[in-house]
Amino acid sequence: MPGKVKVKIVAGRNLPVMDRSSDTTDAFVEVKFGEVTYKTDVFRKSLNPAWNSEWFRFEADDLELQDEPLQVRIMDYDAYSANDAIGKVYIDLNPLLLPNVSASRSSGGGAGNDGKLTVTTSTTSGAGGGGMLSGWVPIFDTMHGIRGEINFIVKVELFSDLNRFRQSSCGVHFFATPEVPEGYKIQFLPGFVEELVVNDDPEYKWIDKIRTPRASNEARQLLFMKLSGEVRRKIGLKALELGANAVIGYRQLFDLEGETGIAVRGIGTAVTLSRVQLDEALTLQMSPGNLSQNPNSPRGSRENSAGKETRSSVDGKSEGCDYPQPVFNVHSSTSWTSAAAATTTPNNKLQYSRTAAADISDLGVSISGESGGSSEKTPVKNNAKSGDSADMTEYPFLTMTKFSAGFLHHLGGMVSAKSVKLLEELDDREDGDTRESWWTEIRQEVRSHARALGCNVIVGYQEKTVIWEDVIILSCAGTGAVYNSLHGGLGDLDNANFGTLAVNRSFNNDNKAMQSECYLCHIPYSEGSVPFPIKLSRCSVCERGKVPDILLTTIEPPNQLEIIGRGGLLQARVLKLKKDLKNENNAREVSDLLPFLEYELHRQIVNKLKMNGMNAIFGLQVELALSDRQIVALATGTAVYLAALPPPVVPKITVSSHLFTDQDEIAKVQKKLTEKIQSNKEYYDIVSIPDKDEFFPEIDEAGNDMELSTGNKDICVLEVDDTEDANIIEGLLDLKPPEGVQVISVKTPIGIDSSQVVEQCQTFTQVAKGKQIYTTRDLSMAAQNLVKSTCFKLRRLRPCLISSLQWGVWLDEEGTIHFCLSGTAIKLSQPKQPQLPIELTTLKKPSDQDLLFNLEGVTQELNISIENGYDGDIGKKGLKPIKIPQYFLSYSREVYGINVTPLPFVPGANIDHHLGHLNFFFIRETMSVRETGGLATFVQGFMSEVLGILRSHTHALGGNAVTSFFMSECMLNYQPHKNQAQCLLNVGGDCVLASYVTQTA
């Protein structure tokens, strides 16, 4: 698909002084795309030049448009010497290649013109279209940071290309959000896509004597941008081959392997998306079933959203609506629709009926879980057993963490695999086959773990690497689950139709279990099929199904699960000392330590769960760090209490060795544990939970003659052999956040009324440098102090919710630990009156003073109808329908600046348009750390500059918010003896245009 890029340089402002004699700058601009370079005229003796150049035109094919960034370099002209570099701007053209929606200004684009933001749509069919980017963007230099701003206009024009052998994926929309984007619904879900690209690192290609820091850093930045575009293009091609038009849950990872090179990996879930039509969105929002009934549920409701079926095609186009309308669904932005064509199989005669639709005998849609290749689809057959409901594909992985009600039928638990490799084994740096074989091996291993649990899909899938010298640790993790085989594929079913499909012969559950929706907690495997002892109990809701004592997952809490109380942050921390070895001996040492590290993590997680009175963890993530003499692991998640699982037992301390006879110390620790458990239950509002004995006893199957465990199963025993074990038990007594602050690691608010008003949404990132640590206790204290300091800095936002916590940890050569903690803080208000959207100010509720009697029932019904945005007579009166956000209401309609949040939604706002995926890689280096205020000032300033650049690109695209924001690859190299520091950051997210919904005045 050939395309044309037009660039116009308008003006610049606040440029640095480059000519000391006149305190001015003779600035000009170089615009480069591919091998073509244009230059503007020199604007002499001004720090605010106004070039207003002509249009520079570049003609390129679609492959070059996706891989190559547009480079804008600002230079200072010198007549008798080489021109000095002021800074550069890298522009990713991928957001401008989306065919449907592009953002623009309503007027002009000249200097100082902050025109009104408008969104225009392209009417070009097929893959044609284009977009525009205009506005002020900071000028960044790798040695000096931001050095002024530049105003430019970039336009991209695409021409339709019907070549079936094209090497581009223009038009494939990438989303960083791990759930279905707001305003879209899934028609078809092929599955997992991945790509890996390898290249040399320019940092190690320069001779030290002639290496210049600026040239090396700029070469790396450019290479990262090119590799990022290449990986995205190749993943888009695989998605097109599988019949998809979008990739959600997209994650891009950089493996900096030193002299071996750079490996860029991308993973995601290929899907076919279409916009939700206006009538369907209104039906979803105004349905009485969407009313919040249980404030303890993640979204306050355990009921499904019912929607009207729309006629849609697999190619992503919706019939009957020329303009893509945004969705304003109260509780769930995730909607599933059946495929347009259904295949009838003679072996399956199970029929179901759907509202306003004909009976369909089977949904024979395929699961294309392979990462690429043929687009042929294999129909899935329904089998009698849940674990074999569908044959597992090569990679049955989904990077999504949130699903509609009914898609998942059982949760088996967390599955993970780790592998240690030696980078010296790589012969050819340009060839990624060796690395591909590594990942294939570990993916097959985690797939086998899921199959052992009777699962056919792995959700919440994630991959990570840890590199130290020539040793690399590969790890992947996810949650084994069973998806409903009656969906046909990995998701093509509407929420409104699942009620008739839930009770089926594929799963042995009665009607009571399905109505309570506790089937997610029921085990998908048989008790005798797992090769380890397990503890099972009867489900506390349906009293029939088998449930485990605890549940560990990597996904968000499903809406249909009943959660009692509120959630809280839970973190396990383990440090192991190792020998200082090299090469293969070092890899063997790390490989031998990993199993013990995993065991300590699991033991600490289970014990802390019982200490907090919880029985499940959601959003569990494990971070590793490696150095010459240490290996560190952090496991972070959100602990909750599920009503379907049995309550945890109170830990009992026993002494299993005659060497440790300090009974007074044991009694003291036991008293601390008892008091801490009681205070935790009060803090999490689960004091009313009955004891273990009042629940149903564990199930004893008649066929199990072998007893694989001994002792009383209803007692949690903490063995104490020496004083070190006593210190470990004291490490279970983590501090709780201050009053008015709730800290969770998941993105879904838990135990909070979602109808509250948000006064402020603050995204934060804190980088802390600790000291040399040698014990797990030191590691635990350092991590707790970081959380404590974060809550202290955000004390003015109370009452607030701190969510979406992301941890990063690494060790330097001296054994000093570094933390990187990021998340978002939502300040909540406590209104006295029920909050209503401003559009309903004309609907006044009757007060008790206006009536002779207090009509509580009538008032309650009026509250229900108004809060759901539907009053029965609204359509007759011609009032405007209300767009109610997914979570919370906004304090003001006019929000200053660009809202950057790691959440997949904007608190108090509706997402009207998704404008593209942003991904930037920045490098900052300084030779004068002490003169600039120290290391902390250097890192803080660099992060502020990066966020400013991200916000400026968002505004230039026409957006006002960034969702699913991430900051990864935060690497800091500090050499105090040279007074030198270097920091690398990879940031990005989804650029969106959101509209805020306020409270009643």
Secondary structure, 3 states (H helix, E strand, C coil): CCEEEEEEEEEEECCCCCECCCCECCEEEEEEECCEEEECCCECCCCCCCCCCCCEEEEECHHHHHHCCEEEEEEECCCCCCCEEEEEEEECCHHHHCCCEEEEECCCCCCCCCCCEEEEECCCCCCCECCEEEEEEEEEECCCEEEEEEEEEEEEEECCCCCCCCCCCCCCEECCCCCCCCCEEEEEEEEEEEEEEEECCHHHCCCCCCCCHHHHHHHHHHHHHHHHHHHHHHHHHHHHHCCCCEEEEEEEEEEECHHHCEEEEEEEEEEEEEECCHHHHHHHHHCHHHCCCCCCCCCCCCCCCCCCCCCECCCCCECCCCCCCCCCCCCCCCCECCCCCCCCCCCCCCCEEECCEEEECCCCCECCCCCCCCCCCCECCCCCCHHHCCCCCCCCEECCCCCCCCCEEEEEEEEEEEEEEEHHHCCCCCCCHHHHHHHHHHHHHHHHHHHHCCCCEEEEEEEEEEEECCEEEEEEEEEEEEECHHHCCCCCCCHHHHHHHCCCCCCCCCHHHHHHCCHHHCCCCCCCCCCCCCCEEECCCCCCCEEECCEECCCCCCCCCCEEEEEEEEEEEEEEECCCCCHHHHHHHHHHHHHHHHHHHHHHHHHHHHHHCCCEEEEEEEEEEECCCEEEEEEEEEEEEECCCCCCCCEEEEECCCCCCCHHHHHHHHHHHHHHHHHHHHHCCCCCCCCHHHCCCECCCCCCCCCCCCCCCCCEEEEECCHHHHHHHHCCCCCCCCCCEEECCCCCCCCCCCCCEEEEEEEEEEEEEEEECCCHHHHHHHHHHHHHHHHHHCHHHCCEEEEEEEEEEEECCCCEEEEEEEEEEEEECCCCCCCCCHHHCCCCCCCHHHCCCCCHHHHHHHHHHHHCCCCCCHHHHCCCCCCCCCCCEECCCCCCCCEECCCCCCCCEEEEEEEEEEEEEEEEEECCCCCCCCHHHHHHHHHHHHHHHHHHHHHHCCCCEEEEEEEEEEEEEEEHHHCEEEEEEEEEEEEEEEEECECCC
